[in-house]
Amino acid sequence: HNCMNLSMMSFPNYKGENRVYQSVNLDTYYRACRDAGVECRHAYMYRDPYRILQSTLRRDFNADDLDGIRLYTMELQIIYAQMSYYAEKNLGCFGFLDAVGSKRMEDIDRFGKIFGWTSGFRNLYNKMNNKELLPMTEQEKQEMVPVHLSPFMKSYIE
């Protein structure tokens, strides 16, 4: 394998009855690092919450909108708690999968440097991320999330 063949790992990564338990567990990750005698760190890559919901609904990851909104709200709370606890190990938050964040060239360069690239990372990034990420329109958001679910969605995105 080379870098062009690797896939992104994200939550949720698989369907199934135990999907809710697929959360990243930084406690286990850092315990394994400590037991192996290696220094580990993490980076967080975020995506627009509406795009997450859209993607997972399209692939039938959730029973319905509310199921997805509630699950991803809980997941973000878990991520927030773990990242707060391990704040000194965080290399950064990167929006490569987000319409705004994907255009931050300084983040792309910083991410490359974190992982040892002295040059060429921006070119590789542009080859791998070759489609423009557009923000979702307000109309698209309203069509996807009915108005009676907006209080739940606001909890998810805030």
C-alpha positions in Angstrom: 0.0 0.0 0.0 1.0 3.6 -0.5 -0.6 6.8 0.8 -3.0 7.0 -2.2 -4.6 3.6 -1.2 -5.2 4.2 2.5 -8.7 4.9 3.7 -9.9 7.4 6.3 -11.0 5.9 9.7 -13.9 7.8 11.2 -16.9 7.4 13.5 -19.1 5.6 12.7 -16.9 3.3 10.6 -19.3 0.3 10.3 -23.0 -0.4 10.6 -24.4 -2.9 13.0 -26.1 -3.3 16.4 -22.9 -2.3 18.3 -22.1 0.8 16.3 -22.8 3.1 19.2 -19.8 1.5 20.9 -17.3 2.2 18.1 -16.2 5.5 19.7 -12.6 6.4 19.7 -11.2 5.6 23.2 -8.1 7.8 23.8 -7.7 6.1 27.3 -7.1 2.8 25.6 -4.9 4.4 22.9 -2.7 6.2 25.3 -2.4 3.2 27.6 -1.3 1.0 24.7 1.3 3.7 23.8 2.5 3.9 27.4 2.7 0.1 27.6 4.7 0.0 24.3 7.0 2.7 25.5 6.3 5.1 22.7 5.2 8.7 22.7 1.9 9.1 21.0 -0.3 12.1 20.0 -3.5 12.6 18.2 -5.1 15.0 15.7 -8.8 15.7 15.3 -10.3 16.1 11.8 -13.8 17.6 11.8 -16.6 17.8 9.2 -19.7 19.9 9.0 -22.4 18.3 11.2 -25.0 18.6 8.5 -22.7 16.8 6.0 -22.1 14.0 8.6 -25.8 13.5 9.0 -26.4 13.7 5.3 -23.7 11.1 4.5 -24.8 8.7 7.2 -28.5 8.9 6.3 -27.7 8.3 2.7 -25.9 5.1 3.7 -28.6 4.0 6.1 -26.4 4.2 9.2 -29.3 5.5 11.3 -32.9 4.6 11.6 -33.9 8.3 11.0 -32.7 11.9 11.4 -33.3 12.0 15.2 -31.4 8.7 15.8 -28.4 10.2 13.9 -28.6 13.6 15.6 -28.7 12.1 19.0 -25.9 9.6 18.4 -23.6 12.2 16.9 -24.3 14.7 19.6 -23.3 12.0 22.2 -20.2 11.2 20.1 -19.1 14.8 20.0 -19.5 15.0 23.8 -17.3 11.9 24.2 -14.7 13.4 21.9 -14.8 16.7 23.7 -14.3 15.1 27.1 -11.4 12.9 25.9 -9.7 15.7 24.0 -10.0 18.0 27.0 -8.4 15.3 29.2 -5.6 14.8 26.8 -5.3 18.4 25.6 -1.5 18.4 25.9 -1.3 15.5 23.4 -3.5 17.2 20.7 -1.6 18.1 17.6 -4.5 20.2 16.3 -8.0 20.2 14.8 -8.2 20.1 11.1 -11.1 20.7 8.8 -10.0 18.9 5.7 -13.5 17.4 5.3 -15.2 20.8 5.8 -16.1 23.4 3.2 -14.3 26.2 5.1 -11.5 24.2 6.8 -10.4 22.4 3.6 -9.3 25.7 2.2 -6.9 26.6 5.1 -3.5 26.2 3.4 -1.7 26.9 6.7 -3.5 24.0 8.3 -2.5 21.7 5.4 1.1 22.8 5.7 1.1 22.4 9.5 -0.4 18.9 9.3 2.2 17.8 6.8 5.0 19.1 9.1 3.6 17.3 12.1 4.0 14.1 10.2 7.5 14.8 8.9 6.8 16.3 5.4 9.2 19.0 4.7 7.8 19.7 1.2 5.3 18.2 -1.2 2.5 17.6 1.3 0.2 20.3 -0.2 0.5 18.6 -3.7 -0.3 15.2 -2.2 -3.2 16.7 -0.3 -4.6 18.3 -3.5 -4.3 15.0 -5.3 -6.2 13.1 -2.6 -8.7 15.8 -1.9 -9.6 16.7 -5.5 -13.2 17.6 -5.2 -14.4 21.0 -4.0 -16.3 20.8 -0.7 -19.3 23.2 -0.8 -21.2 24.5 2.2 -24.7 23.2 2.5 -27.4 25.7 1.8 -30.0 26.7 4.4 -32.7 25.2 2.2 -30.8 21.8 2.0 -30.4 21.9 5.8 -34.1 22.6 6.3 -35.1 19.8 3.8 -32.9 17.3 5.6 -33.8 18.2 9.2 -37.5 18.9 9.8 -38.3 21.9 11.9 -39.6 19.8 14.8 -36.1 18.3 15.1 -34.3 21.7 15.0 -33.8 21.9 18.8 -31.9 18.5 18.7 -29.9 19.7 15.7 -29.0 22.9 17.5 -27.6 20.9 20.4 -25.6 18.8 17.9 -24.0 21.8 16.1 -23.4 24.1 19.1 
